[in-house]
Structures are given as C-alpha cells and as structure tokens.
Amino acid sequence: MPKLVRRLRRTLLPQASRKFHILAAPSEIRLAIYEQIAPRGFLPYTHYRAYAGLFLSCKQIHNEMEYESLRAAPEILLAIQMYYETPMKIRPLRPASFSSLMHVTIGIPRWALFSTDILEDIFEAITPLMKLHLSSLTIGIEDLECQDDLLHLLRTLDPGELSHYLDAVDDLTSPILPRQGKEMIEYYGVRTTYADIVELATAINCLVAPQLCHGKHDKENHWCIRAYSIYPPPAITCNIRKIFLRLKKLHDEIYFPPNVYLCTSVRLRWSPTDETSRLRKEGWCNMWTDEHGTQKLFSKQMPAQFIWCKLEKQQHDSFQKKLKGLLKGS
C-alpha cells in the first residue's frame, strides 16, 4: 500500500511541485548559481551567511565552490596589488585552500614608514581588501628581503627620506641587506621604535571605522589619515572580521616625540587603544598584546601585536545597553 501511494503521488503531483536536488543539475547551472551568490563565484565578495548553508551541505558542492573561489583569487588579489603600484605585498597571491584565502597577509616594507606619501598610497591600496569578507587580515612590517627590494627603495624614496633611512641603518651599525641569525629574527634591521610604528597602528582605526574621521577621534590623535591628508582614502565599510598588526621587538627610544609621549614616561604614551570606547560605538574593539600574548592596557612593555576585532551585532547591542545604563546612573 505505501508503495502504491508514493507511485500515485509521483503521477498526480505537478512536475513543478516535485523536489529537485541541486546535484541533479548540470555543472554549468551549479556554477551559475554560485556566481549568483558571489560575483565570479569569489566567496569573499559576500558575507559567509549568504553561502554557509550551501557550502557545508555536501562535499561535492563544497569542493566546487572552493574551486571557483581559488580559481578567481590570483587574478583578483594580483589586480589589487598591481593597480596601486605600492611596495605592499599580498600573500598568498595563489591560495592553495579556502582557509588560506580567508586569512590574507600583507607585508609593508620598513622603509615605507619613512615616507608619508608612500604610507598614504598603501592605505588607499588596503581599501579594496577591507571590502572583502575575510576571516582575518595580518599586516606585517618587513625588512629588505632581496636586491629587488633595495632597488625599489632607491627608486621610491626622495633624497631626504633616503638620508633618514640610512641614518637609521647606521644607528644600528648594520648592513643594508638582511642580517643572519637570531638578532635578525627578533629585531628589525633598521632602528625601529614605538614612535616609528604608532602612525601605522593608529591609521588602522581610521580604516576600520571611517566615521571616526568626522570629528570623533580622540583629541590626542594626530594621525588621522583623512583629516590631515590631501588625498584621503575612500571611506568604506570594513568587512574583515579581525585585523592583526604583527611587530618584531622594538628598539629603545632615544628621543621621545611630544605627539607620542605626553612626557618622557613610557606609561604616558599614545596608543590606538586610547580610542577603544569610540571604536566600540562603531562596532569594533581593539587591544594590544606583549610578546607572550598577554593583553595589556597600561604597561611599560612594548607591543608585539595590535588586534582589531569586529563586534557581532549582539555584542555591539549589549555594549550599547551597558553604556546607556552607566549614563543613566551617573
């Protein structure tokens, strides 16, 4: 009897009301479906909630969606790197897996920090990456790696910037090309202090929360990339869930710039985390950790990395309720 009922249902039900499995469709149609989810099937173009269910539905669909994303990745990432003609390096340009595609790393040469114009170009080049829905973006400051990097440096820096760079190299009595051994791994080949990296670290606050650039920055912030720039990068919504700025060990300060240090005490120095409460109102939080991975808020120690995390809507709403409660009670 049950077999007869099922047969009658198949016969009587209209063709359109029958269930249709996506795997029964030709592969060309499935690829067209993936392109409807994300342009060119490149999944980082859209939020993971738009494809997570289909992506995890079965192994075949997972492999097809992953393959389409990895096939489009080299052209898209290379176009971002080449279009702006900056010394920034995107890795991996040819990701081998979906996981490596969702965790992108960019390398910024140490010598680029000697030029404000080059830094502004790099901030503009990072903007297209901010649009992608990546799990993480890691930013690293890198020493010279080869002769081509040295030639790029000589072509790019103006005479004044090059003089400052060579002074920083001579200050450590180190060769221009990388050294070998443990010292090379732990420290930069050019004298690099906290005051040298704070501009880059603070600029990331502007990139993740461009609304801060409209008069919402802390009054001690002297590095807004839009308020103090002739050609500011476009203000776009950052879709990356977590951003890291990884650092090697920093050298001791010789001179304490007044815009970084309120006095010669290291405890009274500017930090991007001074804008944590402002970032939280924009849906972000930031922190820094020491070389042991311990989170610090007020310390003489130097940071090993800065971290920016995108707050989920539930976390953001919870913070707003707590803030309103504190304001009512005050």
N, C-alpha and C positions, 0 to 999 in steps of 0.2 A: 504493500500500500504506500509506504513513504516514497519508494522509487517512482510509483505512478504519479504521485502528487508533484514531485520535482520535475518530472517529464512534462506534465501539464503546465506547470509554471513557465518552463522554458518555452513552451509552444505558444501560450496565451499572452505572456508579458510582451509589451512592445520592445523592439530592439534597443531603443534609446534608454530604457529603464534598467537594462542589464548592467551588471558591474563589469568594468573594463580595467584590466591590470596594465600598468604602465609598461611592464616588461614585454607585453604582447605587441606594443607599438614598434614600428621600425626605429632603428637607432637615430636616423635623421630627425624624427619627430621628437625623440627624447632630448636630443641636443638643442632643438628649437625651444623646448620647454626650459632647459637650463639657461638659455640666453634670455628668456623672459624673466627669470628670477634675477639674473645679474647680467649687465651688458657684456657680450662676448663670453659669457659663462665664467667670468672672473669673479669669484665669490667675494673677495674683499671689497668689491664695489657696493655691497649691500650688507645690512645687518644680519648677524648669524641667525636671528629668529626667523628670517624670511626663508631660510633653506635648511635649518637644522633637522626638521622632521623628515624631509625627503632624503637629506644627506645621510641620515642614520637608519634609513628604512631597510636597506639590504646592501650586501657587499658589492653587487654589480653596479647599482646606482651610485654608491659611494665612490667606487673606482672611476666611473665615467665623469662624475662631477669634479673629482680631484684632478683627473687628467686634463679636462678642459681648462681648469684654473692654472695648472702648471704649464700648459702649452701657451697660454696668453701672457704669463708672468714675465718672461725675459723681455719681450717687446715693450710691455707697459713700464716696467721698472727701468729699463735702459733709456726709454724715452724721457722719463723724469730726470734721470741723471745727466743725459746729454743736452737736453733742451736749455738748461740754465747755465751750462759751461762753468760750473764751480768746481773747486777741488774736493767737494764732498763725494764719498764713495758709498754706494748702496750695496749691501750684501744680505743674502745671496742674490745675484742677478739671475741665476738659474737654479731656483729651489728644487730640491730633489723630492720633497714631500710637502703635503699640505701644511703640516706642522711648521716646517721651516719657512714656508711662505707667510704664515701668520705671525712670525716673530722676526721682524726685519731689523737689521743693524745698519747704522750709517757711521762712517768714520770721517771726522773733521781733523785736518792736519793741525798740529800745534802752531805752525807758523801763520795760519789763517787768523789766529786770535790777535795778531799784531796789526791787522787792518780792519778798521770799522766798515769800510766799503765791502770787503770780501765777506765779512760776517752778515751784512745786510743781504747780500746775494744768497748766502747759504740759508738764511731764514726764509727767503722767498722760495728757494728750491725745496725746502722741507714742507711747505704748504700743501702741495699735491699729495704727499704721503699722509698728512693729517686727515685728508678726506677719506682715506681707506679705513675699512672696519677691521683693523689688525688687533691681534691679542696684545702685542707689545711692540714698542719701538725702542731700541737701545742705541744711545748716542755715545760714541767714544772719541776721545781726543788722542790723536796718534802722532808718533814721531815719524821722521822720514824713513821710508822703507826701502827705497831704491834710487838709482840715479835719475830716473824719470821724475820722481817727486822733487828732487833737488833742482832739476831744470825748470819744473813748473813753478817752484818757489822763486827762482831768479827772474822768470818772465813776468811774474804777477806782482810782487811787492815793489813799491816805489823805493827810491834811494833812502829816504828817511826811515821807512818801515824796515827795510833790509838792514840798516845800521842798528836799529833797536834789536832786531833778531840776532845779529852777530854779537852784540854786546851781551845778550842773554846766554848765548852759547859760550862765549869767552868767560863768563862769570863762573861757569862750572868747569872750565879748563877741559872741555870735552870735544871730540871731533864732531864735524857737522853730520856725518853719516852715523848710523846707529852703533852703539857700543855692544859689547857682548857680556854675558854673564848675568848674575842676579841683580846687579845695580840697574842694568838696562830694563829689567822686568818691573822692578819696584818703582823707579822714578822716571821722569821724563828726561830726554837728552838735552833739553833746554830748561833753564831755571823757570819753574812754574809754581807760583804761589797761589794762595786763595784769592788774592786780588786779581789775578790773571784770569781766573775761570768764572768769577762771580757774574760778569756781564752775560756770558753764555747761559749760565744757570738761571739767571733772573729773566732772560728773554723767553724762556720756555713757559713762564707764567703767562706772558702775552700770547704765545702761540696756542695754548690750551684754552685760555679764557680771554678772547679778544675784547670782551665787554669791559674788562678792567682798564683798557687803554682810553676809555672815555671818562677820565676824571675819577676813577675808582681805585687807582693804585695808592699804596702807602706813600706818605709824603717823603719818606726816606729813599724811595725807589728812584734812582737817577738813570735807569737803563731801559725805559720803555721803548720798544722798537717802533712804535707808531708816533708817539708824542715828540720824539727827538730825531725823526728820520724824514728826509726829503721825499724818498720813495718807499713808503712803508709797505710791507707785505699785505695782501688782501686778508680781510677778517673773515675766516671761515669756521664752521663748526668742526671741532676736533672729534673724530670718531674712534680714535685709538683708545683702548681700554687702560693701558698702562705704559708709561714712558720712563725710561731709566737714563740717567746721565752718569756713566761709569768713569771713574778717575783713578789714576795711579797715585802714589804717595806724593804729597805736595811739599815743596821746599819751604823753609822758614822765611818769613818776611824780613826784608832789610828796611823797607820803607812802608809806613802804614798810611795808605791814601785816606784822606778825611771823608771821602764819599763812601768808603767801605767800612772804616773803623771810626766809631764815634770818639775814641781816644786810643791810646796805644795798648789798651787791654784787649786781648783776643776775645774775651767774653762779650764785648760790646761791638760786634761786627754785624754788618748787614748780611741777611740770608734770604733766599727766596721763600723760606718757610715763615718769614715775618708776615707774609700775605696769606697764610693758611685760612684764616677766617673769611677773607674776601673770596678766596678760591672756592670755599665750600658753598658760598651763596650762588656760585656759578656752576655747581655740580662737580667740583674737583677737590681733591685733597693732596697735599704734598708733605714730604718728610725727607730727612737725610739720615744715613747710617754711617757708622765708622767702619774700619777695616774688618771688624769682627762681626759685622751685620747687626750691631745693636743700634736701635733707634735713639737719636739724641735730639734734644731741644735746646739745651743751654750748656755748652761744654767748651773747653779749651781744645778739644781734639779736632782734627781735620776730617772733613767728609771723604768717604770712599765712593759714595754714590748718592745722587738725589733721585727721588722717586715721585712721580705724579700718577695718581690713580683716579680714574673716572668713577664717580659715585653712581650706583644704581639708583633709580628713581625712589625706591623705598627708603634707601639710606639717606638720600637727599631730603625727602619729606620729613623723615624722623629728625634730622638735624634742624630743619626749619621750625618744627614744633617745639623742640627743646630751646631754641633761641628765642622764640616768642614767649615761652614760659619764663625764661630768665628776665626778659624785658618787662613783662608784667609784674614780676616780683620785685623789680628794682625801683 
